[in-house]
Amino acid sequence: HALILSIGVGSGWPSLIPEIGHYFHRNRGLMIGCAAASIGVSSFLICPVTRELIEKYGWRQTYLILGIAIIIILGLVSIIYKNARRYAFPKPENPEDIKRSGKTFSETLRDRNYYLICVIYFLFGYAMHTVMIHIIPYTLDMGFTGFAVKIVVLIGGVSMITRILCAWFSDKVGVKWALMVQLSFMFAAFPVILLPQGFAGLVIFGRLFGLSYGGAMVLFAIAVVDYFGKPSSCMLLGSV
């Protein structure tokens, strides 16, 4: 179960985001941001439905229902995507044109920007997962029992909005400057949570961290497409 789930989750993001980037040359960041924001929207919609299904049918039957629903939805999406691709690319793509549209994977491995993005993404991921794992126990230790789950919802809600806004912002000023702004929010968030401000400090931290968490995730994907182009963007995004 864990292996199949990991394959599904791990392959989705690197496959979907570069493909969206290939379709849209104008407002590319905004389109990627909209797609990424839908992850948060689906969480808000599916979680309450799942809870109701579990209470009514149990978790085993709920798993089966969700699995069948996903198969049907992905089947419909595949049909729509196949038809849309005919309009977007009416003629077979020339391999030489694809090659000229960016760098191959081997060429990217000789580009120092690739390694800079990997290092930045590693540091961002380390900080992000540290917070997401420990924020609920930290909130409980501070005595705010009723706010423990709500702070995760706060972070997720803010990040959902930020995914679209920062993607649009990257179209205006460039992905490098947009990413610097987003990471500065995370840099500012950690000193806030260390200050003895109690509940107010948690709320401010949640908003600042949410601003950074949602936007940076999208911008890293945009950076891979913008810097290295089409030939191996899926593989590069997966490796980053």
Backbone as a ProteinNet text record, in pm:
[ID]
protein_1_A
[PRIMARY]
HALILSIGVGSGWPSLIPEIGHYFHRNRGLMIGCAAASIGVSSFLICPVTRELIEKYGWRQTYLILGIAIIIILGLVSIIYKNARRYAFPKPENPEDIKRSGKTFSETLRDRNYYLICVIYFLFGYAMHTVMIHIIPYTLDMGFTGFAVKIVVLIGGVSMITRILCAWFSDKVGVKWALMVQLSFMFAAFPVILLPQGFAGLVIFGRLFGLSYGGAMVLFAIAVVDYFGKPSSCMLLGSV
[TERTIARY]
84.4	0	87.2	189.1	277.4	353.7	397.5	473.4	386.7	265.3	174.7	136.9	107.7	71.1	185.7	308.2	425.6	448	428.9	445.7	343	217.7	112.8	135.5	167.3	187.5	315.2	421.4	549.7	553.1	474.1	477.4	380	283.1	180.3	233.3	300.1	348.4	450.9	557.1	654	596.9	488.6	429.4	333.1	253.6	146	198.2	280.8	319.8	398.4	500.7	569.3	478.2	381.8	291.1	207.2	162.1	88.3	177.7	303.2	397.3	422.1	411.4	432.3	314	195.6	75.6	71.4	112.2	94.3	229.8	247.7	370.8	351.1	229.9	194.7	120.2	149.4	86.6	109.7	226.8	257.6	253.4	312	313.6	173.6	85.5	-51.7	-123.3	-104.2	-171.1	-119.8	10.6	67.3	17.4	7	-44.3	-188.1	-271	-410.8	-418.2	-335.9	-335.3	-289	-186.7	-135.9	-235.5	-307.7	-407.3	-521.4	-548.1	-656.8	-627.8	-500.6	-466.5	-527	-513.2	-572.1	-723.9	-780.1	-926.3	-983.4	-918.5	-967.8	-960.6	-859.9	-849	-967.9	-1006.1	-1120.1	-1250	-1262	-1384.7	-1389.7	-1277.7	-1276.8	-1275.5	-1205.3	-1194.7	-1331.2	-1420.5	-1552.7	-1633.6	-1624.5	-1697.4	-1645.3	-1514	-1454.3	-1497.3	-1502	-1544.6	-1687.5	-1775	-1914.3	-1925.1	-1846.6	-1849.6	-1799	-1694.7	-1641	-1742.9	-1809.5	-1910.1	-2027.7	-2057.8	-2174	-2141.2	-2024.7	-1993.1	-1868.8	-1787.8	-1662.6	-1548.3	-1424.8	-1310.8	-1280.7	-1309.3	-1280.4	-1368.1	-1497.4	-1588.4	-1561.7	-1523.6	-1490	-1370.3	-1269.6	-1153	-1193.8	-1283.3	-1329.7	-1405.5	-1492.9	-1571.3	-1479.2	-1382.3	-1290.2	-1205.3	-1163.5	-1083.3	-1158.6	-1284.6	-1366.7	-1388.7	-1414.9	-1436.1	-1311.5	-1194.1	-1069.3	-1047.3	-1075.3	-1059	-1150	-1274.1	-1369	-1323.6	-1283.6	-1241.6	-1117.1	-1017.6	-894.9	-922	-1017.4	-1053.2	-1111	-1201.9	-1260.6	-1155.5	-1067.1	-961.6	-869	-839.1	-751.5	-812.8	-945.5	-1014	-1009.9	-1037.5	-1033.6	-893.1	-794.6	-656	-613.9	-656.3	-620.1	-677.3	-802.2	-864.3	-802.6	-773.9	-714.1	-575.3	-502.6	-366.6	-367	-472.8	-481.9	-491.9	-564.7	-579	-453.1	-389.6	-269.4	-151.1	-140.9	-31.4	-90.5	-145.6	-212.8	-119.2	10.8	106.8	204.7	257.6	356.8	474.8	518.4	627.8	759.6	836	965.9	1066.1	1134.5	1232.9	1339.4	1377.4	1478	1425	1294.9	1233.9	1226.6	1193.3	1188.5	1326.3	1427.7	1563.2	1607.4	1570.5	1608.7	1530.5	1419.2	1337.1	1391.4	1502	1560	1677.8	1720.5	1836.6	1793.4	1876.8	1853.9	1896.9	1865.6	1900.1	2051.3	2125.6	2272	2330.2	2273.2	2320	2288.4	2173.2	2134.3	2225.8	2273.6	2362.9	2495.3	2523.6	2644.7	2615.7	2492.6	2451.3	2445.8	2519	2523.9	2390.5	2306.2	2174.4	2090.6	2109.4	2036.8	2071.1	2198.7	2241.9	2202.1	2201	2153.4	2006.1	1925.2	1783.7	1766.3	1846.9	1838.6	1869.4	1973.9	2011.8	1904	1853.2	1748.6	1622.7	1588	1466.8	1483.3	1604	1630.1	1613.7	1671.1	1659.4	1515	1444.5	1303.5	1222.7	1246.8	1174.6	1202.6	1326.4	1362.2	1284.5	1281.6	1208.3	1058.2	1005.7	861.8	814.7	881.7	838	861.9	964.2	985.6	866.1	816.1	700.5	575	548.5	424.4	415.9	530.1	531.1	514.9	576.4	584.8	490	420.5	341.5	224.2	159.8	48.1	96.7	200.9	251.4	298.8	359.8	406.7	289.2	182.7	64.4	-1.2	-6.7	-63.2	21.4	152.9	241.4	222.5	184.5	160.9	24.6	-57.7	-186	-304	-282	-391.3	-448.7	-517.8	-566.9	-664	-755.7	-856.6	-801.9	-682.5	-625.6	-524.6	-497	-390.9	-416.2	-537.4	-568.6	-596.9	-653.7	-689.8	-567.6	-453	-335.6	-289.2	-309.2	-276.5	-372.3	-500	-597.9	-563.2	-517.9	-477	-361.3	-260.7	-145.4	-189.1	-273.3	-318.8	-404.3	-492.9	-579.1	-500.9	-404.4	-321.9	-236.5	-181.1	-95.3	-173.3	-300.7	-382.6	-398.1	-420.7	-433.7	-299.8	-193.4	-61.4	-12.4	-52.3	-8	-44.4	-162.7	-207	-141.1	-139.1	-87.2	61.5	138.4	282.3	315.7	234.5	256.4	230.6	124.1	95.7	208.4	259.2	367.6	493.7	518.7	638	631.3	510.6	495.5	533	517.7	543.9	690.5	750.2	885.6	990.4	948.9	1043.5	1042	1069.5	1058.4	1164.9	1283.1	1390.1	1351.7	1300.7	1265.3	1142	1048.7	930.1	968.3	1060.7	1104.4	1179.1	1256.7	1326.2	1227.2	1119.5	1017.4	949.4	915.4	847.1	933.1	1059.2	1147.7	1174.9	1166.3	1184.1	1070.7	948.8	839.3	870	928	964.3	1075.2	1171.4	1280.2	1226.1	1121.9	1062.4	971.9	919.8	823.2	887.7	1006.7	1066.4	1101.9	1157.1	1177.5	1047.1	937.5	808.4	762.7	775.8	725.4	811.7	934	1021.3	997.6	928.3	901.2	787.3	793	687.7	559.5	489	368	241.5	256.3	140.4	57.6	-72.1	-165.7	-144.2	-121.5	-100.3	21.5	126.6	245.9	220.4	137.9	103.3	27.1	-66.2	-146.4	-57.8	29.1	119	212.6	263.8	351.3	277.7	155.4	77.6	56.7	31.2	8.9	138.3	246.8	374.1	422.3	412.1	457.7	369.9	239.1	149.4	180.4	215.9	253.7	373.5	470.9	591.6	569.6	502.5	486.2	415.2	303.1	227.1	297.9	349.3	409.9	538.9	624.5	754.3	740	643.4	622.4	595.8	513.2	480.9	600.1	670.3	779.2	895.4	920.6	1026.3	992.5	865.5	823.4	836.1	794.6	805.8	952.1	1038.7	1181.2	1241	1203.5	1257.1	1215.4	1088.3	1040.2	1103.8	1113.2	1166	1316.1	1391.8	1536.6	1586.5	1520	1575.7	1489.1	1367.3	1286.3	1219.4	1181.8	1092.1	1155.8	1273.3	1318.2	1313.4	1352.6	1355.7	1300.5	1201.6	1150.4	1085.3	1016.1	953.6	1059.2	1164.1	1270.8	1344.8	1364.9	1435.1	1352	1222.5	1137.9	1131.2	1127.4	1128.8	1259.4	1371.9	1501.8	1523.8	1470.6	1482.3	1403.2
-120.8	0	124.8	124.6	242.4	263.5	152.9	164	220	164.9	211.5	357	392.3	530	625.4	584.7	670.4	692.8	587.6	601.1	698.6	685.8	774.8	919.5	941.7	1078.7	1138.1	1058.8	1110	1142.3	1070.2	1092.3	1199.9	1234.5	1329	1469.1	1525	1663.4	1683	1599.9	1620.5	1600.2	1524.4	1501.9	1612.7	1657.6	1753	1894	1943.4	2084.7	2122	2045.1	2082.8	2080.2	1986.7	1979.6	2106	2158.5	2284.8	2397.5	2395.4	2497.2	2494.4	2376.4	2365.8	2421.2	2414.1	2462.8	2614.8	2677.7	2822.2	2891.8	2978.1	3056.2	3195.7	3248.1	3371.4	3335.2	3407.2	3379.6	3235.1	3183.6	3045.2	3026.4	3121.5	3109.9	3107.2	3192.3	3198.4	3065.8	3004.3	2877.5	2766.3	2762.8	2663.1	2688	2816.3	2849.4	2804.6	2821.2	2776.3	2625.1	2553.6	2407.6	2365.2	2432.8	2397.6	2434.1	2543.5	2584.1	2484	2414	2315.9	2201.5	2179.6	2077	2112.9	2239.2	2282.6	2283.4	2323.5	2325.4	2185.6	2088	1950.8	1897.8	1941	1896.7	1946.1	2071.4	2125.6	2055.3	2012.5	1947.5	1800	1730.9	1585.8	1545.9	1622.8	1584.5	1575	1674.2	1659.6	1543.9	1524.6	1414.4	1280.7	1269.1	1145	1115.4	1217.6	1198.1	1146	1202.5	1157.2	1012.6	979.2	843.2	741.6	778.2	687.3	662.9	768.8	754	667.9	671.7	599.5	458.3	439.5	310.6	243.4	316.2	259.8	293	278.8	325	234.3	104.5	13.7	45.1	57.9	90.7	230.3	323.6	458.9	457	377	363.8	314.9	216.6	161.5	266.7	342	446.2	553.1	598	700.7	648.9	521.4	463.7	460.1	416.9	412.3	553.5	649.8	788.2	844.3	812.8	862.9	804.2	674.9	610.6	677.1	703.4	765.9	907.1	984.7	1123.2	1128	1044.6	1044	997.3	905.3	862.1	975.7	1051.9	1167.3	1273.3	1297.8	1397.4	1355.2	1225.2	1175.7	1198.6	1176.5	1198.6	1346.3	1433	1577.9	1621.8	1568.1	1605.3	1562.4	1441.8	1392.5	1482.1	1523	1611.6	1750.7	1801.2	1935.1	1938.4	1829.9	1825.6	1835.4	1784.6	1793.7	1938.6	2019.5	2160.9	2240	2201.6	2274.3	2240.6	2111.5	2068	1994.3	2066.3	2001.8	1917.6	1950.8	1875.2	1804.7	1690.4	1621.3	1712.9	1712.3	1800.5	1748	1836.9	1801.2	1782.3	1667.8	1647.4	1755.6	1808.3	1914.2	2042.3	2071.3	2190	2174.9	2052.7	2028.6	2047.9	1998.3	2009.6	2154.3	2233.7	2374.4	2455.6	2401.8	2476.8	2474.3	2404.6	2399.9	2305.6	2273.6	2187.6	2044.4	1951.3	1812.1	1788.6	1669.8	1639.2	1640.2	1582.9	1579.6	1720.6	1806	1945	2019.7	1991.9	2059.7	2021.3	1897.6	1852.9	1929.4	1997.4	2079.7	2227.5	2256.1	2394.1	2415.8	2513.6	2535.2	2582.3	2642.2	2684.7	2566.5	2451	2331.2	2293.1	2297	2258.4	2363.9	2489.5	2593.6	2572.4	2539.2	2513.6	2392.6	2287.8	2168	2200.7	2278.7	2314.1	2398.3	2498.3	2585	2505.2	2415.6	2335	2239.1	2185.8	2097.8	2174.4	2294.1	2374.6	2415.3	2452	2486	2366	2248.1	2128.1	2089.1	2105.4	2074	2162.8	2291.8	2385.1	2358.9	2332.6	2312.5	2189.4	2076.8	1953.4	1958	2028.8	2044.3	2112.2	2216.5	2288.1	2202	2140.3	2065	1945.3	1889.3	1776	1821.4	1932.8	1970.8	2082.8	2145.9	2262.7	2226.2	2111.3	2071.6	2037.5	1952.9	1930.9	2059.1	2148.1	2275	2359	2364.3	2440.4	2379.6	2247	2179.4	2206.2	2204.5	2231.5	2373.1	2465.4	2602.3	2618.2	2513.9	2517.3	2557.6	2577	2617.5	2492.8	2412.6	2283.6	2301	2393.5	2411.9	2470.3	2526.2	2591	2501.2	2382.8	2297.4	2257.7	2212.5	2173.6	2296.8	2400.9	2519.3	2590.4	2580	2648.6	2581.1	2448.2	2378.9	2423.4	2439.5	2488.6	2630.9	2711.5	2849.8	2851	2768.9	2761.8	2716.3	2612.5	2561.7	2660.9	2732.8	2830.3	2945.9	2997.7	3108.1	3061.3	2940.5	2889.5	2869.3	2833.4	2811	2940.6	3050.2	3180.4	3224.9	3198.9	3244.1	3173	3048.3	2975	3050	3107.8	3180.7	3318.1	3389.8	3526.4	3530.7	3440.8	3445.8	3396.6	3304.4	3261.3	3376.4	3451.4	3571	3672.4	3687.9	3781.7	3742.5	3611.2	3565.7	3599.8	3603.6	3644	3790.2	3870.6	4014.9	4050	3987.2	4028.1	3920.6	3801.4	3691.9	3596.6	3471	3369	3386.1	3435.3	3449.8	3549.3	3665.6	3767.5	3725.6	3660.7	3613.1	3509.3	3420.8	3319	3381.6	3484	3554.1	3615.7	3673.8	3732.8	3624.5	3512.1	3405	3346	3323	3266.2	3365.2	3494	3593.3	3586.3	3548.4	3529.8	3416	3307	3196.6	3238.1	3315.5	3364	3450.6	3529.5	3616.3	3540	3425.1	3352.6	3288.1	3235.4	3160	3246.5	3366.8	3449.9	3484.9	3495.9	3532	3425.1	3298.5	3191.1	3172.1	3223.2	3212.4	3323.5	3429.7	3539.6	3502.7	3548.8	3514.7	3595.9	3568.3	3642.6	3558.6	3431.3	3347	3324.5	3339.1	3308.8	3399.4	3528	3621.5	3582	3537.5	3494.6	3374	3279.9	3162.9	3201.9	3294.2	3337.4	3407.7	3497.4	3568.2	3469.1	3373.7	3271.7	3191.7	3149.9	3071.7	3145.2	3274.3	3352.1	3369.4	3401.9	3420.5	3289.8	3182.1	3053.1	3006.8	3030	2993.9	3070.5	3198.7	3278.7	3218.2	3172.2	3116.5	2975.3	2893.8	2751.3	2730.3	2796.9	2776.5	2831.7	2953.4	3017.3	2952.9	2917.2	2861.2	2727.1	2644.9	2516.2	2534.7	2632.5	2658.4	2717.7	2808.9	2878.9	2787.3	2686.9	2591.7	2517.9	2482.5	2415.8	2509	2634.8	2732.9	2755.7	2759.1	2782.9	2673.6	2547.9	2437.7	2452.8	2485.4	2500.9	2622.6	2734.3	2857.6	2849.1	2790.5	2790	2684.2	2568.5	2456.1	2410.9	2462	2435.4	2299.9	2256.6	2142.5	2004.4	1985.1	1849.7	1750.1	1791	1696.6	1759.6	1848.3	1920.5	1826.8	1723.1	1628.5	1558	1511	1441.7	1534.8	1659.9	1757.2	1793.3	1814	1848.2	1733	1609.7	1495.5	1483.5	1511.5	1500.5	1613.2	1732.1	1844	1813.6
0	0	0	87	95.5	-34.5	-97.1	-221.7	-334.1	-349	-454.5	-432.3	-306.1	-274	-303.8	-269.4	-293.9	-442.5	-521	-666.8	-723.1	-677.1	-727.2	-689.5	-562.4	-515.1	-574.1	-576.1	-623	-771.1	-850.1	-994.7	-1041.2	-958.3	-1000.7	-1024.9	-925.7	-933.5	-1044.5	-1054.4	-1162.4	-1301.7	-1314.6	-1446.3	-1485	-1388.3	-1418.4	-1441.7	-1351.7	-1354.9	-1480.5	-1521.3	-1645.5	-1767.1	-1769.9	-1884.4	-1895.2	-1780.8	-1781.7	-1831.5	-1788	-1832.9	-1981.7	-2043.4	-2188	-2266.1	-2210.3	-2279.1	-2283.1	-2173.9	-2159.2	-2161.1	-2258.8	-2267	-2207.8	-2220.1	-2150.7	-2023	-1916.6	-1785.9	-1741.2	-1771.3	-1733.8	-1583.1	-1511.5	-1365.7	-1306.7	-1358.8	-1308	-1329.6	-1445.6	-1474	-1383.6	-1361.2	-1269.6	-1127.8	-1088.8	-956.7	-936.7	-1040.1	-1030.7	-1012.8	-1087.5	-1074.4	-935.4	-883.8	-750.8	-641.8	-660.4	-560.7	-551.5	-660.4	-657.9	-562.6	-530.3	-431.5	-296.6	-258.7	-132.8	-136	-250.3	-263.3	-248.6	-312.5	-303.9	-161.7	-87.5	51.9	134	112.3	185.7	147.1	21.8	-23.4	14.6	-3.5	15.4	162.3	244.9	386.9	455.1	443.2	505.9	447.4	315.2	251.6	302.7	314.1	362.9	505.5	586.9	726	733	650.3	649.2	599.1	498	445.1	546.8	619.9	721.8	831.8	874.7	980.5	935.2	806.4	756.2	710.9	642.9	584.1	642.9	721.1	769.2	675.5	725.8	647.4	528.8	537.6	426.6	305.3	328.6	219.6	164.5	254.3	209.3	116.7	150	64.4	-74.3	-77.4	-204.5	-285	-219.1	-286.1	-345.2	-265.2	-313.5	-428.4	-420.4	-527.7	-659.7	-654.5	-776	-831.3	-741.1	-784.4	-852.7	-798.4	-856.5	-995.3	-1011.3	-1141.5	-1245.4	-1207.7	-1300.8	-1336.4	-1234.8	-1259.3	-1346.7	-1316.1	-1395.4	-1537.9	-1554.5	-1689.8	-1771.3	-1710.8	-1780.3	-1811	-1714.2	-1735	-1848.8	-1855.9	-1962.4	-2099.5	-2110.1	-2238.4	-2275.8	-2178.5	-2204.5	-2243.6	-2173.4	-2200.6	-2340.5	-2381.1	-2514	-2623.3	-2605.9	-2705.3	-2702.6	-2582.4	-2570.5	-2632	-2619.9	-2674.2	-2826.5	-2890.4	-3036.3	-3081.8	-3002.8	-3038.5	-3003.8	-2892.6	-2852.3	-2941.9	-2981.9	-3067.7	-3187.5	-3286.9	-3398.9	-3485.3	-3485.4	-3564.1	-3469.4	-3510.7	-3427.7	-3398.7	-3275	-3236.3	-3290.8	-3347.4	-3403	-3289	-3283	-3175.1	-3170.7	-3287.4	-3289	-3226.3	-3252	-3190.5	-3039.2	-2994.6	-2850.1	-2788.6	-2856.4	-2804	-2795	-2895.7	-2895	-2791.7	-2741	-2645.8	-2504	-2481.6	-2348.6	-2344.4	-2222.9	-2203.2	-2176	-2218.4	-2184.8	-2039.9	-1990	-1851.2	-1830.1	-1923.9	-1909.7	-1916.6	-2001.1	-2007.9	-1879.3	-1821.4	-1697.3	-1582.8	-1582.1	-1475.1	-1475.6	-1584.7	-1591.4	-1565.4	-1527.7	-1499.9	-1349.2	-1300.3	-1155.3	-1099.9	-1183.6	-1135.9	-1088.5	-1152.2	-1110.9	-967.8	-935.4	-800.8	-697	-738.5	-647.3	-612.9	-714.6	-690.7	-600.5	-621.6	-536.5	-391	-367.7	-230.5	-163.9	-236.9	-181.6	-152.1	-242.9	-223.2	-105.5	-87.1	28.1	159.5	166.7	289.3	314.6	207.3	220.8	269.1	208.9	249.7	392.8	435.6	574.3	670.8	642.9	729.7	725.4	604.6	589.5	665.6	647.2	712.5	863.9	905.7	1049.6	1115.2	1050.2	1104.4	1098.1	983.1	966.4	1060.4	1097.7	1189.9	1334.7	1370.6	1511.5	1553.9	1458.1	1496	1587.4	1564.4	1651.2	1792.2	1810	1946.1	2014.3	1937.4	1993.8	2043.9	1964.5	2004	2127.4	2133	2250.5	2375.7	2361.1	2475.4	2528.3	2438.4	2482.2	2550.5	2545	2613.2	2527.2	2396	2306.1	2238.4	2315.1	2265.9	2150.3	2161.4	2057.8	1929.3	1933.8	1815.9	1745	1800.4	1747.4	1602.6	1573.5	1435.9	1349.8	1409.8	1333.2	1275.5	1341.7	1288.1	1159.1	1149.5	1024.3	914	949	852.2	809.7	905	874.4	775.7	802.3	712.3	573.3	569.7	440.6	364.6	436.6	370.5	311	388.3	337.9	220.4	231.7	124.3	-4.7	6.7	-111.8	-191.4	-122	-188.9	-246.4	-169	-210	-335	-354	-472.8	-600.4	-602.8	-722.3	-729	-617	-617.3	-650.9	-591.1	-614.5	-754.8	-809	-946.4	-1043.3	-1018.4	-1099	-1083.4	-961.7	-933.1	-1009.6	-1020.9	-1092.6	-1241	-1296.5	-1436.2	-1456	-1351.1	-1361.2	-1336	-1233.9	-1193	-1218	-1256.8	-1274.8	-1156.6	-1183.4	-1079	-971.3	-1007.6	-907.9	-800.1	-841.1	-742.8	-662.9	-728.3	-656.2	-551	-584.4	-489.2	-372.3	-397.9	-288.3	-190.6	-243.4	-157	-73.6	-137.3	-65.6	45	16.9	118.2	231.3	201.9	308.1	410.1	365.7	459.7	557.1	506.7	595.1	690.1	639.3	724.8	838.5	808.6	909.9	1005.4	962.3	1045	1167.1	1152.9	1263.3	1384.5	1368.2	1487.8	1558.1	1483.8	1544.1	1641.3	1602.1	1687	1812.2	1809.5	1926.2	2027.7	1984.8	2076.1	2170.3	2295.9	2393.6	2370.8	2260.6	2228.1	2242.9	2279	2301.4	2177	2190.6	2083.2	1962	1985.5	1874.4	1792.1	1858.8	1788.1	1699.8	1747.6	1667.4	1541.4	1555.9	1441.1	1338.4	1385.8	1294	1225.1	1302.4	1243.6	1137	1167.5	1071.9	941.5	949.1	827.1	747.9	815.9	746.2	685.4	762.2	711.7	596	605.3	496.6	369.8	383.9	267.3	195.8	272.3	213.1	161.7	242.7	210.2	77	56.9	-66.2	-188.1	-178.2	-293.2	-338.2	-242.3	-278.5	-349.6	-307.7	-373.8	-523.1	-555.3	-695.1	-768.6	-705.3	-771.8	-805.4	-722.9	-757	-886.2	-902.7	-1026.1	-1146.1	-1127.2	-1235.9	-1272.2	-1171.3	-1195.5	-1282.3	-1257.6	-1337.3	-1483.2	-1506.7	-1643.8	-1710.9	-1638.3	-1696.4	-1725.3	-1632.2	-1646.4	-1744.1	-1745	-1820.6	-1936.6	-1948.1	-2065.1	-2066	-2185	-2201.5	-2207.4	-2268.5	-2300	-2184.2	-2062.2	-1950.7	-1823.7	-1838.5	-1722.2	-1620.3	-1666.3	-1573.1	-1488.1	-1552.8	-1481.2	-1387.2	-1431.8	-1347.9	-1224.9	-1244.4	-1131	-1031.6	-1081.8	-992.9	-916.1	-981.5	-915	-815.6	-845.1	-750.9	-624.9
[MASK]
++++++++++++++++++++++++++++++++++++++++++++++++++++++++++++++++++++++++++++++++++++++++++++++++++++++++++++++++++++++++++++++++++++++++++++++++++++++++++++++++++++++++++++++++++++++++++++++++++++++++++++++++++++++++++++++++++++++++++++++++

